[in-house]
Every structure is written in structure tokens, then in C-alpha cells.
């Protein structure tokens, strides 16, 4: 069986958090850039399919490809780190102090922003033949999305900020759950399926993901959306990022850790001493341990 039980998932969450905190800034930024680009590619594909077919749900079914690619290739997504690193801190792991956790988040956030905006620029060039062609239906939709994700919230003032924050919180409850769910299986197909479900739930309902918006806002602005940089950050990026932090940390990371963490291994039937360890119960200090996250 390739299913990993919840206590084994928690072990992998802690090992994944420890591994993230051990990475140098250069790798955090580079891995963050790759994740930002992968999510941008998944988003542009989803919007293209939704526009060409007329069914948003079809685009939603395909979007998880980008997140699955990022998780399985070990790229760094800030929303996943929002769930895993607080667990490492609560567990008292080495180098999991507040300063180290915040520094890690900062480097990953920067990488995600660079990778997402880079792909946004490349996609805008491809979509408009470097500005020499008319904006097509996909470009028009991207403009509308960028304006709806900023100007709509701004028109509602404080209520708009609360809505953006809440959508961000709900989003990362699902997305960080997808990151954790990848630990539930030791097989490639099992990980893909575990990632796909929660990601579909977020995208199909229009919740707000900080890294996805790092692509949607710049590409919309490059295509002509009536959105300024200050409007983007004030009415979307900041409240959504804070919402992602709260949702991932409280509803996924600390909730699952609190529900299933044990100070000692769960009781199991007696087995020979030479029997290999069960999948998902490995620790970061064991040779060859390399969690998917």
C-alpha cells in the first residue's frame, strides 16, 4: 500500500519544514522563481482553455498541473511554506526561530514574484506578437481578471479588503492542504491525485492565491488593464498574502500537526528488527531522505 497514515504525514511535514529552513538564500530564490513560473504557466493555460471552451470549470481542472509540477520538482511556493515552517517552529526544530522562518519566507516570496512576473512578461509578448497584434479574447479576459481582482475590492473599501483577505485564507487552506496531501502517498500517481483535488477546489471557486496573482496582475497591466502598481499591492497582493499566511498556518499546518503529532511513534504490531521503515515515517536525519514538497 502506498497510503501514508496521518502521523506519518506529520513526520514528513516536519522533515519538509526542516529541509526548507536548511536551504541557502540562493536556492530559495531560484526554487521560488521556478515555482512562480510553473504556477503562471498553469494559470495561463487554465484561462486559455476556459476562454476557448466557454467553461471555466475545464480550465480549473487543468490548473493543478502547474502546482503539481512545482511540488514534485521541489520548487519553493510561499503558500506551502506558510503551512510547514510554523510546524517546524512549534516542534522546536533547529534553525526554526522566528527570524529564520521570516527570512525564509522573504526569500521565497521574492523568488515567486520574480518568476511570476518574468513569465507574465514573456506571455504578454507571445500573446500580442510583441505588441504588434491586437489583443485576443484570452488577453481581454486577463485584463478583466486583473481589474476585477483590484478595482472591485477598492470600490468596496474596508469590506473589499476583508473579502480579499478571506478569499486568500480560504485559498491557502486548500492549496497548502494539497502540499501536505502529497505526503499521503509514496507513489507518483498517488501524489498527483492528492494534489489535484484540493487545488481544483480553490481555483474553481475563485479564491485568491498570492503567487497566482503575481502573474495575473502584471500580465493584465502589461496588456492594458486599468490597474496601478499601488492598487495591485494595496487592494490585492498584501491582504491576499496575509490571508494565505493565516489560512495555511492555522487551518492546515498547525491544525494537522496538533491533531496528529505524537511525541512517540504510534503503537504498531511487533515486527522483525530488520523490517524496513514504513513510508512516510522517515526523518530528515535519515540517510537519503528527500521529501516531496
N, C-alpha and C positions, 0 to 999 in steps of 0.2 A: 504494500500500500504506500502511495506517495503522499498521503494526507499527514500533516503535522498538527498535533494537538495544541490547544491554546497556550499551555505552559511552555511548550517548545517554541511557539511563535514569540512569546515574550523573551525567551532566551536570545532568539535571533534579533529581535528589536534592540536589545541591549548591546549585542555584539555589533550590529549595524551602526548604532549611535557611536560606539567607541571607535569604530573604524573611521567614521566621518571626522571625528574630532582629532584623529591622528594624521589626517592629510594636511600637507603644507598649502599655503595660500595659492601658489601657482596652480596646483592640481585642482583645488576647489574652484578657482575661476574658470579654468579650462573645461572642467567637467560641467560647470554651471552653464557655460556658453553652449556646449553640445546639447544639454537638456533644453535650454531656451530655444535653440534652433529646431530640435525634434518636435517640441510642442507647437512651435509656429507652423511647421510643415503639416502636422496633424490638423491644426486649425484651418489652414488654407485649403486643405483637401476637403475637410468637412463642409466648409462654406461653399466651395465649388460644387460639390455633389448636391447639397441642399438647393442651391440656385438652379442647377441644370435639371434636377428632377422635380423640383417644386415641393419636396418633402424634407422638412428639417430633421425628422427622425432618422432618415437614411444617412445624413451627414453625422448625426450623433452616434450612429452605430459604427462609423469608421474612425471617428476622432480618437478613441482609445489606442489606436495604433501608435500614435506619437508618444503617449505616456508609457506604453509597454516598451517601446524602443528605448526610451530614456532609462527606465528602471532596469531592464535586463542587461543593458550595456554599462550599468554602474555610473551613469551620469548623475549630477547633483541637482535636485529640484528643491527649492527653498521650502515648498509646501510639505514635502516629505520630512525634511529636517525639522520643521516645526513640531512634528509628532515624535520623532525618535530622540532628538537631543535632550528634551526635558526628562525623558525616561532615564537616560544615562545619568543626568544630574541628580535626580531623585534617588537613584540606586547608589549614588556616591562613587561613581566610577572615576578613575584617574583622568585629569585634564577636562573634567566636565563642570568646572565652575562657571559662574555667570559670565565672567569676562571671556572665557574661551568659547562658550556657547554663542554669545552675541557676536564675537569676532568671526566665527564660522558662518553664522547666518549672513553677516555683512558681505563676506567674500562670495558666498554662493549667490546672494541676491544680485551682486554686481555682475557675476558671470551670466546669470539668467537674463539680465537686462541687456547685456552686450550681445549675447547670442540671438535673442528675440528680435532686437532692433536691426541687427545685421541681416537676418533673414527677411525682415519686413522690407528693408531697402531693396534687397535682391528680388523679392517677389513683386514689388511695385514696378521695378524695371522690366521684369518679364511680362507683367500684365499689361503694361502700356507701351511696349516696344520702346523702352527708354524715353517715355513721354511723347513719342511721335504718333501715337494712335489714340483713338477715342477710348474712354473708359467703358468697359463692357458691363454686363449685368453683375458679374462677380464683384467688380470694383465698386459699382453702385451700392451693392449690399454691404460691402466692407465699410464704406463711408457711412451708411445708415447705422451700422452697428456701433461704430466709434462715437457717433453723435448721440445715439440712444444711451450708451454707457457713461456719458458725461453730462451732456446738456439736460437730459431728462432728470437726473439726480439733482443737478444745480437748480432746476426750476422748482424743486420741492424743498429746497433749503435743508434745514436740520433733519427733516423726515427723509430726504433723499440720502443724506449721509448715513442715517440709521439703516435704510434699506440696503445701501451698498455694503455696509459692514455686515449686516445679517446674511446677505447673499454670499459674501465671502466666507463667513463662518460655516454656512451650510455646505458650500462648495468643498471646503477642505475637510469637512467631516467625511465626505465621500472620497475625495482624492487621496487623502492620507490613509484612508481605510484600504484603498487599492494598493498603496505602497506596502502596508502591513499584510494585506491578504496574499501578496506574492510570497510571503514566508510560509503560507499554509500548505504549500506543495513543494516537492522536491523534483517534479518533472517540469519540462519546458511547457508542455500543453496545459498543465495544471496552473502554472503561474500566469500564463496568458489569460485563461478563463477567469482566474481570481481577480486580475487587474481590470479586465474588460467590464464586468458588471457594475462596480461602484463608479467607474469613470463615466459610463453611459448614463447613470442616474444624475450625475452633476451636469453634464453637457446638455442633455435633453431638456432639463428644466430651466436652463438659462441662469444658473448660478454664476458667481464671479470668481475667477481664478487669476491670481496676481501675475503669473508668468504668461498665461494665455493673453492677458490684457497688455503685456509688454510687447506683444506682436500686433494685436488688433488696433491699439491706439496709434502707434507710429505709422502702420501701413495705411490706416484711414486718413491720417493727417497728410501723408505724402500724396495720397490720391485726391486730396482737396476737401476733406471734412472740415467743417466749421468748429474746430476744436483747437485750443491753445495748449501749450505745454503745461501752464499753470492750472488750467481747467482739468486736464488729464490727471495730474497728480492730486489736486485738492479734492476733486469730486469722484475719483475712482481709485487710483493706484494706492493712495495712503489708506483710506478706510477699508478697501478690499484686502490689502496686505495684513492689516491689523485683524480683520475678521478671519482671514486664513490662519493667522497665528493662534487665535483663540480656539477656533474650531479644531484644528489639527492637534494642538496641545491638550486641550481639555476633553474633547469628545472622542478622540481616537487614542492618542498616545497614553496619557495618564489614566484614562478610563480603562483601557485594556490592561495596562500594567497593574493598576490597582485591583482589577477583577481576577487576574490570573497569575500574578507573580507569587512565587513561593521562595522562602529562604533556603529550603532544602528540596531536592528532587522529589517529585511526586512518587507515591508508592507504586511499585510495579512488581509483577511476579518475579520470582527468583530466576536468574539466567546465568549461564556459564560466564566466568570472568573473561573469557576470550571473545564473547559475543560483541560485535561492533556496536558503537553508539547508535541510537535511533536518530533518524533525520530530524533536524530542527532543534536538537538539544546541544549542539556544538557550541563551544565558547570561543571568544575571539582569540584566546591564547593557545588554542589547539593548532597544531601544525596544519597548514593547508586550508584553514578556514577562510572562506570568501563568500560572505552573504550576498544574495541578490537584493538590491535596494534601489 
